[in-house]
Amino acid sequence: MATDPHPFVCFAGRYSVAWIDHLAKTGDPDRGSTALHDPLAVAAVTHPGLLTFVDAHLAVQLDGVARGVLIADQRPGLTPNARIAVAVDSGGFAEHFTACLRRL
């Protein structure tokens, strides 16, 4: 027996589709999806196996045309000060994310 979805699931689905439609009208018409940065950030903490991490040296440019830009540098000789995600198992993340929504 199917149950009604949690109100948040309906909200998230409705506004995700609206955002995809907006991007199609104002940006790349071939884009058929939207980035899920916030849920992926949570997954990076709770399910880090979904991402590939590497050590890198991070620095923020403090002046010039690139002021405020975060630079991730992996050149030899620089001391790493962070681990950064460089790849994601998108299929695994999609399964995890939809499973979380189904549990609501």
N, C-alpha and C positions, 0 to 999 in steps of 0.2 A: 504494500500500500504506500503510495507516494505521499509525502507531506509537503505542505507549503514551504517554500524557501524562506529563510530568515530575511527580514526587511533589508538588512545591509547587503545581502547578495543581490537582491533586486536593484538596489540603489547603485552598487558598484557596477553591475552589468549595464544598466541603463546609461550611466555617465561614461563608462568606458567606450561604449558604442558611439555615444554623442561625440566624444573626443576624437575617435577614429574618423568619424564623418567630417568633423571640423578640419582635421589634418588633410583629408582627401580634397577638401574644397580650397584650402589655403596653402598647401604645401605639395609634397610629393604625391601625385595621384596614384602611384603604384604601391603606396604604403597601405597594407591591409591590417595593420595592427598598431598597438601603442606600447611604448616602453613602460615597464612596471618597476621603476626605480625603487620606490619605497618598499614594496613587498620583497624585492630582491635583496635589499639591504638587510631586512629582517632575516631572510633565508641565509644570508652570508654569516650571520651570527648563530642561527639555530640549526642550520644544515650546511655547514661549510664544505661538505663533500660535493655539493652541486657546483662549486666554483673551483677554478685553478688559480692559485695564489703564487706570487713570486716576491722576493725581496727587492726593494728599490729604495733609492734616496729621493725623498720628496723635498721640494723647496718651492716657496711662493716668490714670484718675481715682485719686487718692491717698487720698481720704477720703470719708466719707459713705456713704450707702446704695449708691452705685455704685462703691465702692472696688474696684479691680482691673479695672474695665471699660475696654476699649480703645475709644476714640472715633475714628472716621474722619470728618474734617470737610473739606468741599470749598467752604466759603464763601469768597467773594472777600476778599482782604486777608490771609489766612493763608498763610504760607509752607509749601508742600508739603515734607514730609520723608520721603515714601514713595510708591511706586507700588503700588496695590492692585488686585486682580482684582475686577471687578464683574459679569462674565458669563463663561460657558463654553460652548463649542460641545460640547454633551453628546454628540451623535452622533459627532462627530469624536473626542472623547476615548474614547468606548466602543470605536470601531474601533481606535484606537491601543492602548488597554489590552488588548483581546483579542488583537490581533496580537502584542503583547509576550509574553503568556502562551503563545500558540501556538509562539513561538520557543524556549521553554524545553525 
